[in-house]
Amino acid sequence: MATAIRIKFSRKGPVSYLGHLDVLRYFQKAIIRAGIDIRYSEGFNPHQILSFAYPLGVSMETEGDYCDIEVNSFDSIQDIVDSLNQVMNEGISVISASIVPDDKLNAMASVAMAEYNVVLNDISIVNEDIINSYLSRETIEIEKEGKKGEIKKVDIKEGILELKKNNDMLNMKLLSGSTLNIKPAQVVETLCKYENIDVNIQKIIRVEIYQSSDDDEYIPLGQF
Amino acid sequence: MKKEDRILALDHDTLMSIEKPARYIGGELNSINKAKSDIRLRFCMCFPDIYEIGMSHLGISILYGMMNSYDDVWCERVFSPWTDLDKVLREKNIPLFALESQDPVKDFDFLGITLQYEMCYTNVLQILDLSMIPIYQRDRGMDEKLGKYPIVIGGGPCIYNAEPIADFFDIFYIGEGETMYRALFDLYEESKEKGLTRKEFLVEAAKLRGIYVPCLYDVKYNEDNTIKSMNPIVEGIPATVKKEVVKELDDVFFPTKPIVPFIRATQDRIVLEVQRGCIRGCRFCQAGQIYKPIRTRSVDKLMEYAAELVKSTGYDEMSLSSLSTSDYPDLEELLNKLIDLCAEKKMNISLPSLRIDAFSLDVMSKVQDVRKTSLTFAPEAGSQRMRNVINKGLTKDNILSGATMAFQGGWNKVKLYFMLGLPFETDEDIKEIMYLCNDIAAAYYEAVPKEKRMGRVQVSASTSFFIPKPFTAFQWAPMNNMQQFIDKAELTKKTMLEQLNKKSISYKWHEAGTSVVEGVFARGDRRISDAIYYAYRNGCLFDAWTEEYKHDVWMDAFEKYGAGLDFYIFRERNVDEILPWDILDIGVNKSYLVREWENARNEKVTENCKDKCAGCGAFTYKCGICPR
């Protein structure tokens, strides 16, 4: 009987310029090097049962991203974390792992919210007044291209759960799911547009990805 | 310094503005970072094409691992920046940088460039230019102290006639890299310590085995443009430079911890080099001559490497590398062991093209999906007469019986490779390409009863245009011009349409334009350097990429510089003529090549090295298959 295991990992530095598929391929190889008894799909070209919660954009760093694997056997959760970290390349490391209970959704389906720290070229421009003014707007609209190429306006206001300064960075908690999926760049872009300021993003760090708990609270994706 | 703390040479905005920024960040698994204070010599290894192609090359991986095994040396890598980054580097005046340290290439002691195909020559100029190293060797300060600019050293198969790019290089390394780099590095470190000039160092280097320093040889020409003489201009350096070979493959360095790229390289798998050299002696083939004599690795050694490589890389696929894997003496044992290893590790094995027989079909059906894969034959020529001319020991019977066996085993796709424009070729020889394809299709309908057929058989033929190469029996042969090439491809196509089984046959041919340029580079002399420089300055880059290739600029360049296309490619050379590559000695004698040229004319087959020594001369290396 296979066991589903959720792995929490971080990435920082130059490896942040890898695309999502490169990260996937990186983990496939790391799992082989670590000697993890991962389950493979059936068929002529079997592949590892491995899936990621939320694709990492090119250049995005993370302190809390997740992937799920299924293993046929394992000694302990700590052993999986250690054996992966022994074969990791600098810049990517495994923080923790946990067994996914049978009644829980897979990582990708569980994503409800994500927290980011955003480094701007000049954070001093964004003061408390500007943030308050931005958040007290009736609507915060972005333009999106529809399926047929038509431009439509989407209100992202209710997707911005929190926006505050965190030392030299802009900290934000954004809804991330199938209904409303907000990206940090959309927040910074609308902040500039509505508040008439000019800043640009130097780095985005994903701090944590959350799921909704049974009592409708946001808890990290690796907590059950 | 830790890989994750390295400061990249390109800033965030630049990286986000170009295609695949991961090409330029370095820091991959098993890449090597060293402390600058611990080392005495910095080597930058270059494959002058994009990262994905360069990182697929085994030779670079071998030398990278070997050089970094030396405590005093740090070897890094650089590849051709794609046109998007090329533009940014020029606009912002950013010097080209090595991937590991992200330091400018111009600060290195050596820039080593591997020359795997002629069409990369303008990319070599781009590397030098973007590195801010003077493009012409003569401008690098011959009388200044060593260290002002890197020593630019070339290697790889193109250096067997490096004359067209001789003006851009300080050194060519003739032969296999494993043998002489240590001695060259010792000499460099010592010369730098003594405060020698670039020229003083180069003169000493030219005394080492396998080291060719083109600027130390003077070339004189006759009025008819042929070479009159090539002589050393300083005392004590050899008149000809002899190729270096590794005598025992089991004893040399093999990279068991190769770099694993983050982005998908063209060869994204473990590569095991099973042997070097080839016993076959096909008369068009340069690799068959320049890598002589054939030397093999033992099964035990290969299995040891395979196991280590699985652990150190995590690849899920493995492949074998050699010129003709079917000739590996212990192939059955090796493949059976590798198949077991791959099954245990849930890996795929990617088979090289094998001679089709009961054994290879059995192996193929074990590791491949028979319905999806195709069989490959490389008859190279359509008629038996032409196959005798080129010494390709493959008969129509071999092909038809192999194909029949495969059809009975469930295959229904066949790929065939041919060449057009071979010496002594007639229209009838060309037509026979399609007669053979038709016969193969017919063999399918004969071998497989109607009720067992899975649709129609697919016979895919493709032709490339023959380009005479140095150190082959055909080095004296005239090459076809573009119109002849196109006419021959049209004739092939027309013949296809006349065949009974034409619906089962498809035919593709390669571009003719690049063949002409490649032909000039293959057998050109030093006067071609200026044409390459001109073409580069007029926008030629990535010439191996069809969409980037600029035919008109090249024709213009050959019009302005050098001795012209008629001289370099369309005439038949006399066997007494001094050839630009006569400066090199690859062990294979000219008298043998002359004999082979005559045998070709007489349609006479020469036996392979295993069956009978043809006395080519490579036995002077006293290794491999050669009789002692």
Interface residues (C-beta under 8 A of the other chain):
Chain A: K12 G13 P14 V15 Y17 L18 G19 D22 R25 Y26 Q28 K29 A30 I31 I32 R33 Y40 F44 N45 P46 V58 S59 V87 N89 E90 G91 Q202 K203
Chain B: K2 K3 E4 D5 R6 L8 H12 L15 M16 P21 A22 I25 G26 G27 E28 L29 V260 F262 I263 R264 V310 K311 S312 T313 G314 Y315 D316 K345 K346 N348 D369
